[in-house]
Amino acid sequence: MRPRDLVPLIGEVPRVAGSLGAQNVATTDTGPPTRPRSQTYEPPLTTNGNRLFACQELDGDDCDKGDYKKISLAWCRKQGYPTVNDYDVDHERIKAETLDRRYCSKKKCKVFDWIDCAQ
């Protein structure tokens, strides 16, 4: 045997006798895909495709930051994230829906423009 037969040239793939079966192929599967540390939902939509209503009461007259915090936290938990980084709320003339599938009764509803959820 010549020395050249033992050492492949640079860039050359060495030949291996026999066939490679599935049991010989290394896998890189490390389990389920990891979730990003944070996720922004812009805008957050309900399962029916409507904007997420930012108030607990359907008339929305006394809706405030307390409602926003509770609803955005419930949204993030539903998406698999335990906390909320931030959110933005605005008044819009659109169909808005709560997490429990009730609709805003006003013509102009407070909805989330975006919610940023985090691990």
C-alpha positions in Angstrom: 0.0 0.0 0.0 1.3 3.5 -0.9 1.3 6.3 1.7 -1.0 8.4 -0.6 -3.7 5.7 -0.3 -3.7 6.2 3.5 -3.9 10.0 3.6 -6.5 11.8 1.5 -5.6 15.0 -0.3 -6.9 18.3 1.0 -10.5 18.7 0.0 -10.8 15.0 -1.0 -13.3 12.8 0.8 -11.8 9.5 1.9 -13.5 6.3 0.6 -14.9 3.9 3.2 -15.5 0.3 2.4 -19.0 -1.0 2.9 -22.3 0.8 2.9 -23.5 3.4 5.4 -26.8 2.3 6.9 -29.2 4.5 8.8 -27.6 3.3 12.1 -24.2 4.7 11.0 -25.5 8.2 10.2 -25.0 10.7 13.0 -28.1 12.8 13.7 -28.3 16.3 15.0 -31.8 16.1 16.4 -31.6 17.6 19.9 -35.2 17.4 20.7 -38.1 19.8 20.2 -37.4 23.2 18.8 -36.7 25.8 21.4 -39.0 28.8 21.9 -37.6 32.2 21.5 -37.0 34.1 24.7 -39.6 36.7 23.7 -42.3 37.0 21.0 -44.1 40.2 19.8 -47.7 39.7 18.5 -48.5 42.6 16.3 -51.4 42.7 16.4 -52.6 39.9 18.7 -55.5 38.2 17.0 -58.1 35.8 18.6 -58.7 32.4 17.2 -61.5 33.9 15.2 -59.1 36.4 13.6 -60.4 39.4 15.4 -58.3 42.0 17.3 -57.8 41.3 21.0 -60.1 43.6 23.1 -58.1 45.3 25.9 -60.9 45.7 28.5 -62.6 43.2 30.9 -66.0 44.8 30.6 -67.6 44.8 27.2 -68.7 48.5 27.4 -65.1 49.5 28.1 -66.0 52.7 29.9 -63.9 52.1 33.0 -61.1 50.2 31.2 -57.6 51.1 32.5 -54.0 49.9 32.8 -55.1 47.2 35.3 -57.2 45.6 32.6 -54.5 45.9 30.0 -52.0 44.1 32.3 -54.3 41.3 33.2 -55.5 40.6 29.7 -52.0 40.9 28.1 -50.7 38.5 30.8 -53.5 36.0 30.0 -52.7 36.3 26.3 -49.0 35.6 26.8 -49.8 32.6 29.1 -52.1 31.3 26.4 -49.2 31.5 23.9 -46.9 29.6 26.3 -45.0 32.6 27.8 -45.2 33.3 31.5 -44.6 37.1 31.5 -45.3 40.3 29.5 -42.5 42.7 28.6 -44.7 45.5 27.2 -47.9 46.2 25.2 -49.6 49.1 23.4 -53.3 49.9 23.3 -55.4 52.1 21.0 -59.0 52.9 20.2 -60.1 51.5 16.8 -63.3 51.1 14.9 -63.0 47.4 14.4 -64.5 44.2 15.6 -62.7 43.4 18.9 -63.0 40.1 20.8 -62.1 39.0 24.3 -60.2 35.8 25.1 -63.4 34.1 26.1 -65.0 35.0 22.7 -67.2 38.0 23.7 -67.3 41.0 21.4 -66.8 44.7 22.3 -70.2 46.4 22.4 -68.9 49.9 21.5 -68.4 51.4 18.0 -64.8 52.3 18.9 -63.1 49.7 21.0 -59.8 49.6 22.9 -57.6 47.0 21.3 -54.0 45.9 21.7 -51.8 47.1 18.8 -49.1 44.7 20.0 -48.1 42.5 23.0 -44.5 41.5 23.7 -44.4 38.2 25.7 -41.3 36.8 27.4 -39.9 33.7 29.1 
